[in-house]
Amino acid sequence: MTVIADPSQTTVHTFGAPRLLAGVAELGRVDLGHHVALHGEPVLRRRSWLSGATRDVNLLGRGGAGFPVADKLDAMPSGRVNVLVNGSESEPASRKDRTLMSSAPHLVLDGALVAAHALGSSDITIAVHDQRSYESLMLASQERRDTAGVRIVRTPDGFVAGEIRSVINGLNGEGYMPGGRRILPHHHGVDARPSFASNVETFAHLALLSRLGVADYARTGSTSEPGTSLLTLIGDVGGPGVVEVPNGIPLASLLPGQADAPVLIGGYHGTWVRSLGGLALDRVALRAVGAPLGAGVIARPYAGTCVLTEVVRVSNWLASESAGQCGPCFFGLPALADDVAALAAGAGADRLQSLARRVSLVRGRGACAHPDGSVQFISSAISALGDEFEAHARYGSCGRPPSDVLPLPGGVA
């Protein structure tokens, strides 16, 4: 394992030879000269090649949904289209995309150029809200001669504001908020044109795949999902920070020590599990067991702490991040947060029944993904933290000091 002291204060690890983070250990930020020495010039491919290659290596989007990139490419119509790189990493627990943009910005630009060339487009928009990432990308664009069609735009912070439809609406002057209808970017994107949209890590993988070819790209990772992934590890995880690991690696190898402890997989729209068991870094397999990788966050609180306090804190924050455009979100999430807080304070079985009823009323009825993701965070906590819920219901407390490993913006309590 290589450990990197990143200038952003995010510790970076690699298991095996780094790909996305190549050169970061030595340089902190990889400038154009070192980038070309490490990766070469971007290799531009035809659309048919890129579509076939992404399908051959089962490249899945790294923004949370894990949608097959080949399907996105195939869905794009011919004609005047554009490319949207979503660098609005609004998940408070995640640092992987910011680390990539600030430390390896040229790999992101390469990937955007690869996608644009394949689609016959000269219009690339990179949306990013983090100041350091914005400055790194701007500097990288100025270092090159092939970025005339690249537009880098600052976007506002905010959990819902980083969702791809929110970003598109904001870039189109309609406010950084998801619309009530779930219109996909390849139908209506930036400037009302079809847009090939994904997050920054996905584009970095497109750059690597185009440069390496299918066979070399697939030399690491699993047979079902070749390549590597960036994760953000938090809490009692052995090596907190951003880690690049081969796909297929057992998750337990990233979190040595206690075997039976609650773990949050996927971030604040993620899933609490009681044990990692036989779980591996495989997006399809994780989704099949109800614990999708989501934003690539894996967090484990420290033993002997009250994890329910984390659930209360994050649930309140999720409710405060409502876009306020539908009842399940505007009314449902605060009510769910109130139920969780009441249970932590000693409310009994009646309040637990109320929580279960509200979960069923909110799930599947929101105008965007925020209500469903929040419900997943809360409902999975009930299952994984049953002993803590029981102790709080009986005594008003579990007697443990509060856990405090999950970050919130601005130190929100």
C-alpha positions in Angstrom: 0.0 0.0 0.0 1.3 3.5 -0.9 0.3 6.4 1.4 0.2 9.9 0.0 0.1 13.1 2.0 -2.2 15.2 -0.2 -2.0 19.0 0.0 -5.7 19.2 0.7 -5.1 17.4 4.0 -6.9 14.3 2.6 -4.7 11.3 3.0 -4.6 9.2 -0.1 -3.8 5.5 -0.3 -3.4 3.1 -3.2 -3.6 -0.7 -3.1 -1.4 -1.9 -5.8 -0.1 0.2 -8.7 -2.0 3.5 -8.9 -3.8 4.4 -12.1 -6.1 7.3 -11.5 -3.7 8.6 -8.8 -0.5 7.9 -10.7 2.2 10.5 -9.9 0.2 12.0 -7.0 2.5 10.3 -4.4 5.5 12.1 -5.8 4.0 15.4 -7.0 0.8 16.2 -5.0 -0.7 17.7 -8.2 0.3 16.2 -11.6 1.0 19.0 -14.1 0.7 18.6 -17.8 4.4 17.6 -18.4 4.3 14.9 -15.8 0.9 13.8 -16.9 2.0 13.3 -20.5 5.1 11.4 -19.2 2.9 9.1 -17.1 -0.1 8.6 -19.5 0.9 9.9 -22.9 -1.3 12.2 -25.0 -5.0 11.4 -25.0 -5.9 8.7 -27.5 -9.1 9.7 -29.3 -11.4 6.9 -30.5 -14.4 6.5 -32.6 -17.8 6.2 -30.9 -18.2 2.5 -32.0 -14.9 1.6 -30.4 -15.6 3.5 -27.2 -19.0 2.0 -26.8 -17.7 -1.5 -27.4 -14.8 -1.0 -25.0 -16.8 0.3 -22.2 -19.2 -2.6 -22.6 -16.3 -5.1 -22.7 -14.9 -3.8 -19.3 -18.4 -3.3 -17.8 -17.5 0.3 -17.0 -20.2 1.6 -14.6 -20.7 5.3 -13.8 -18.9 6.5 -10.6 -21.4 9.2 -9.6 -23.7 7.0 -7.5 -26.2 5.3 -9.8 -23.7 2.9 -11.3 -25.3 3.1 -14.7 -23.5 1.3 -17.6 -21.5 3.9 -19.6 -22.0 1.9 -22.8 -25.7 2.3 -22.5 -25.3 6.1 -22.0 -23.1 6.3 -25.1 -25.6 4.2 -27.1 -28.5 6.4 -26.0 -26.9 9.6 -27.3 -28.5 10.7 -30.6 -26.4 11.9 -33.5 -26.2 15.6 -34.2 -25.4 18.6 -32.1 -24.7 17.2 -28.6 -22.5 18.2 -25.7 -20.5 16.6 -22.9 -21.2 17.4 -19.2 -18.6 16.5 -16.5 -20.2 16.7 -13.1 -17.7 17.7 -10.5 -20.2 18.9 -8.0 -19.3 16.5 -5.3 -22.2 17.4 -2.9 -21.9 14.3 -0.7 -20.3 15.7 2.5 -18.5 12.4 3.3 -16.9 12.0 -0.1 -13.5 13.4 -1.1 -12.7 11.2 -4.0 -13.8 13.5 -6.8 -12.2 16.6 -5.3 -9.0 14.7 -4.8 -9.0 13.6 -8.5 -9.8 17.1 -9.8 -7.2 18.8 -7.6 -4.4 16.2 -8.0 -5.0 14.7 -11.4 -7.0 17.3 -13.4 -5.5 16.4 -16.8 -6.9 12.9 -16.6 -10.4 14.4 -16.2 -9.8 16.7 -19.2 -8.5 13.8 -21.3 -11.6 11.8 -20.6 -13.9 14.7 -21.5 -12.0 15.1 -24.8 -12.2 11.4 -25.5 -16.0 11.4 -25.0 -16.5 14.6 -27.0 -14.4 13.3 -29.9 -16.4 10.0 -30.0 -19.7 11.9 -30.0 -18.5 14.5 -32.6 -18.9 17.3 -30.2 -16.7 20.3 -29.4 -18.7 21.5 -26.4 -17.6 20.4 -23.0 -18.9 21.8 -19.7 -17.3 20.9 -16.3 -19.4 21.8 -13.3 -17.6 22.1 -10.0 -18.3 23.8 -6.7 -15.1 23.2 -4.7 -12.8 26.2 -5.0 -9.5 24.3 -5.0 -10.8 21.8 -7.6 -12.0 24.7 -9.8 -8.6 26.4 -9.6 -6.8 23.2 -10.4 -9.0 22.5 -13.5 -8.7 26.1 -14.7 -4.9 25.9 -14.4 -4.9 22.6 -16.2 -7.0 23.9 -19.0 -4.7 26.9 -19.4 -1.7 24.5 -19.7 -3.1 22.8 -22.7 -3.8 23.7 -26.4 -6.8 21.3 -26.9 -9.3 22.8 -24.5 -10.8 25.6 -26.6 -14.2 24.0 -26.3 -14.0 23.4 -22.5 -16.1 25.6 -20.2 -15.5 25.3 -16.4 -18.4 26.6 -14.3 -18.6 27.1 -10.6 -21.8 25.7 -9.1 -23.3 26.3 -5.7 -22.8 23.9 -2.8 -25.7 21.8 -1.5 -26.6 18.2 -1.4 -29.5 18.3 -3.9 -27.7 21.0 -6.0 -25.1 18.4 -7.1 -27.6 15.9 -8.6 -27.1 15.8 -12.3 -30.6 17.2 -13.2 -30.0 20.0 -10.7 -26.7 20.8 -12.3 -28.3 20.9 -15.8 -31.2 23.1 -14.7 -28.7 25.4 -13.0 -26.5 25.7 -16.1 -29.6 26.4 -18.1 -30.5 29.3 -15.8 -33.4 27.5 -14.1 -31.9 27.2 -10.6 -29.8 24.4 -9.2 -32.8 22.2 -8.3 -34.1 19.0 -9.8 -37.3 19.3 -11.8 -40.4 17.4 -11.0 -40.1 15.2 -14.1 -37.2 12.8 -14.4 -35.9 13.8 -17.8 -32.6 12.1 -18.7 -29.7 14.2 -19.9 -29.5 12.4 -23.3 -33.0 13.8 -24.0 -32.6 17.3 -22.5 -29.3 18.5 -21.2 -27.1 21.6 -21.2 -28.5 24.3 -23.5 -31.6 22.0 -24.0 -29.4 19.8 -26.1 -28.7 16.1 -25.6 -25.8 15.7 -23.2 -23.5 12.9 -22.3 -23.2 13.4 -18.5 -21.3 11.6 -15.8 -19.1 12.4 -12.9 -15.4 13.2 -13.0 -14.1 9.8 -12.0 -16.0 8.2 -14.9 -14.3 10.5 -17.4 -10.9 9.7 -15.9 -11.6 6.0 -16.5 -12.6 6.8 -20.1 -9.2 8.4 -20.5 -7.4 5.4 -19.1 -9.5 2.9 -21.2 -8.9 4.8 -24.4 -5.2 5.0 -23.7 -4.7 1.4 -22.5 -7.1 -0.5 -24.6 -9.4 -3.2 -23.3 -6.8 -5.9 -22.5 -4.5 -3.7 -20.5 -7.3 -1.9 -18.7 -8.7 -5.2 -17.6 -5.3 -6.5 -16.2 -6.4 -5.3 -12.8 -9.7 -5.7 -11.0 -12.2 -8.5 -11.2 -13.5 -10.4 -14.3 -17.0 -9.0 -13.7 -15.8 -5.4 -13.2 -12.2 -4.8 -14.3 -10.3 -1.7 -13.3 -10.0 0.3 -10.1 -12.2 2.6 -8.1 -11.7 5.5 -5.8 -13.3 5.3 -2.3 -13.5 7.6 0.7 -12.9 5.7 3.9 -14.0 7.3 7.2 -13.6 6.5 10.9 -12.3 3.2 12.2 -11.0 2.0 8.9 -7.3 1.5 9.3 -6.4 4.2 6.8 -8.9 7.0 6.6 -8.9 9.1 3.4 -9.2 8.5 -0.3 -8.1 5.1 -1.6 -7.7 3.7 -5.1 -8.3 -0.1 -5.0 -8.8 -2.8 -7.6 -12.4 -3.7 -8.2 -13.4 -7.0 -6.6 -11.3 -6.5 -3.4 -13.0 -7.8 -0.2 -14.3 -4.8 1.7 -13.2 -6.3 4.9 -9.6 -5.9 3.8 -10.0 -2.2 3.8 -11.5 -2.2 7.4 -9.3 -4.5 9.5 -10.2 -5.2 13.1 -13.6 -5.6 14.6 -15.7 -8.0 12.5 -19.1 -7.2 13.9 -19.6 -3.5 13.8 -22.0 -1.2 11.9 -20.7 0.1 8.6 -22.2 2.7 6.3 -21.8 1.9 2.6 -22.5 4.5 0.0 -22.7 7.8 2.0 -25.7 9.7 3.2 -28.0 8.1 0.7 -26.4 4.8 1.6 -27.0 1.7 3.7 -26.0 0.7 7.2 -24.9 -3.0 7.4 -24.0 -4.9 10.6 -21.1 -6.8 9.1 -19.2 -6.7 5.8 -19.4 -10.5 5.7 -18.4 -11.6 2.2 -19.0 -8.3 0.6 -16.6 -7.2 -2.1 -16.1 -4.1 -4.2 -18.5 -5.1 -6.9 -21.2 -2.6 -7.8 -23.6 -5.1 -9.2 -23.2 -7.6 -6.3 -23.5 -4.8 -3.7 -26.7 -3.5 -5.3 -28.1 -7.1 -5.4 -27.8 -7.3 -1.6 -29.3 -3.9 -1.0 -26.1 -2.0 -0.2 -25.1 -0.1 -3.4 -21.8 1.6 -3.4 -23.4 5.0 -4.2 -20.9 7.9 -3.7 -18.1 5.5 -2.9 -18.1 6.2 0.8 -17.4 3.6 3.4 -17.6 4.7 7.1 -17.2 2.7 10.3 -17.7 4.4 13.7 -15.4 3.5 16.5 -16.3 0.6 18.8 -17.9 1.6 22.1 -19.6 4.8 20.7 -23.3 5.6 20.2 -23.9 5.4 16.5 -27.5 6.4 16.9 -26.3 9.9 17.6 -24.7 10.0 14.1 -28.0 8.8 12.6 -29.9 11.6 14.4 -27.4 14.3 13.3 -27.3 13.2 9.6 -31.1 12.7 9.4 -31.6 16.3 10.6 -29.2 17.5 8.0 -30.8 15.5 5.2 -34.2 17.0 6.2 -32.6 20.5 6.0 -31.3 19.8 2.5 -34.8 19.3 1.0 -35.5 21.1 -2.3 -38.9 21.8 -0.9 -40.7 20.9 -4.1 -42.7 17.8 -3.0 -44.6 16.7 0.1 -42.6 13.5 0.8 -39.4 15.6 1.0 -40.6 18.9 2.5 -42.9 17.3 5.1 -41.8 13.7 5.2 -38.0 14.0 5.9 -38.4 16.4 8.9 -41.0 14.1 10.4 -38.7 11.1 9.9 -35.8 13.0 11.5 -38.1 13.9 14.5 -39.0 10.3 14.9 -35.4 9.2 14.9 -34.5 11.9 17.5 -37.4 10.9 19.7 -36.4 7.3 19.6 -32.8 8.2 20.5 -34.3 10.2 23.5 -36.2 7.2 24.8 -39.5 7.1 22.9 -41.0 3.6 22.8 -42.5 1.2 20.4 -45.3 3.6 19.3 -42.8 6.0 17.9 -40.9 3.2 16.1 -44.2 2.2 14.5 -44.7 5.8 13.5 -41.3 5.8 11.9 -42.0 2.7 9.9 -45.3 4.1 8.7 -43.6 7.4 7.5 -40.9 5.4 5.7 -43.6 3.6 3.7 -45.3 6.9 2.9 -42.1 8.7 1.7 -40.4 5.9 -0.2 -40.8 6.0 -4.0 -42.9 9.2 -4.0 -40.4 12.0 -4.2 -39.8 14.3 -7.2 -36.1 13.5 -7.0 -33.8 10.9 -5.5 -33.3 12.7 -2.2 -36.3 11.3 -0.3 -35.6 7.7 -1.3 -31.9 8.1 -0.4 -32.7 9.6 3.0 -35.2 6.8 3.7 -32.5 4.2 2.8 -30.1 5.8 5.3 -32.7 5.9 8.1 -34.4 2.6 7.5 -31.2 0.6 7.2 -30.0 2.1 10.5 -33.0 0.7 12.2 -32.0 -2.8 11.1 -28.3 -2.5 11.7 -28.5 -0.7 15.0 -31.4 -2.6 16.5 -29.6 -3.1 19.8 -28.9 0.6 20.2 -32.5 1.5 19.3 -33.7 -1.0 22.0 -31.4 0.4 24.6 -32.4 4.0 23.9 -36.1 3.0 23.9 -35.7 1.3 27.3 -33.3 3.6 29.1 -33.3 6.8 27.1 -29.6 6.2 26.3 -27.2 3.4 25.5 -24.6 4.9 27.9 -21.9 5.2 25.3 -20.2 8.4 24.2 -21.6 9.9 21.0 -20.0 8.9 17.7 -18.7 11.8 15.6 -17.0 10.5 12.5 -19.5 11.5 9.8 -18.7 15.0 8.5 -21.3 17.7 7.8 -20.8 21.0 6.1 -19.8 23.9 8.3 -19.8 21.7 11.4 -23.6 21.3 11.4 -24.7 19.7 14.6 
